């Protein structure tokens, strides 16, 4: 299905495009291509998770569809609302009302390409932190064995071979086959924990094991993670990592294989602040069948013995029935991903950190639609749904990145 992965979040209703004379009609080269490059190419590229928009003639051919879905608010798909708290790259997730109007006027005017204005796609149109200082890969390609529910979990031991600690400043997933990769997680594993070193990997669950420390994760819609200046994440000397792959197939992907990994940028010196991942969330919920707006989450007061937490970013995570994700601390709105879209899971690294102090009220609320009309309902008829790591179960997590003082 075209346009399923175009990036963005809801905006105000656009002003309808007026009928335009030829002289007034926007052109692709002058007016539309800069919008496409900024807000679409992140996913709509030759190696991306959606149909490529790199050929102007193709974009021109589907101009009416693009304009209709943009006008209806279907595209770009939801992402955290920067009005709650602005974050790095939020401009890639949104279109202005003026831009939506421009797209509509272009389509209504026949979608002309126009004259070449010398515009060139910038190197940052497809965000990346490459070239990497370190690359870690599965040792061999893996062909998932999709069971009846379409899920397959496979883990691979990755040994860094470093004699000294490594300080990581940026992390980027390198996705081999985005059509079957549901998500991937890196765990740092304690020295005394036994892990299979079979190059072909081993069976595993999606939530890790005792002695596996969550280090970083990715889900569809995500991109590179760049830590704020002065902070970095530590990989211990002789680091052992487990690459935890979750594959999901819908019955049309049998026989497809994948070879994925991660790329890191690093620094030699110890940072001013050592960043960690601090998961928050709940596993205690049961979503009734036919319930269109079921809420669960956590509300608590931050205690003095936790320490002051400088939150630099949040990776919200829910599954297919999720419809809204909200998080706040004290007076600060941290994340408002309403509506939520499973296919556009964006980490929000804030332009200004949130400081959580003792006595602050912290709230996290997830909302699910388990009705028959839910956009991604996977049970027919709807059934009671509980917490689980599979795509046909649900989660409610906020993986918070930051440092403690």
MOHU-V238751 format. One line per field, one symbol per residue. psi: psi as a letter, one per 40 degrees, with the letter a starting at -180 (. if undefined). Layout:
psi: ???
This chain:
psi: hiedehiaiiiihihihihiiddehiidddddddddddededdgideaeihheehddddddfdddddddddeediiiiihheddhiiheddeeiiiddddddddddddeefidiiheehhhieedghieiiidhhhiidiihhighadeeihhhihhhhdfhdiihhheihhighdgedehdiiihhhhidehhhhfhdeaiiiaeeiihehhhdiiiihdiaihhiiheiiihhiifhhihhhhhihieeeeheiiihiaiiiiiidihidhhiihghiaiegihhiieheghiiaihihhidedihhhheihhihaadeheihhhihbehhdhgghiihdeghhhhhidhihhhihehhhhhhhhihfidehdfhehhiiihhaiieidfaiigihhhhaii.
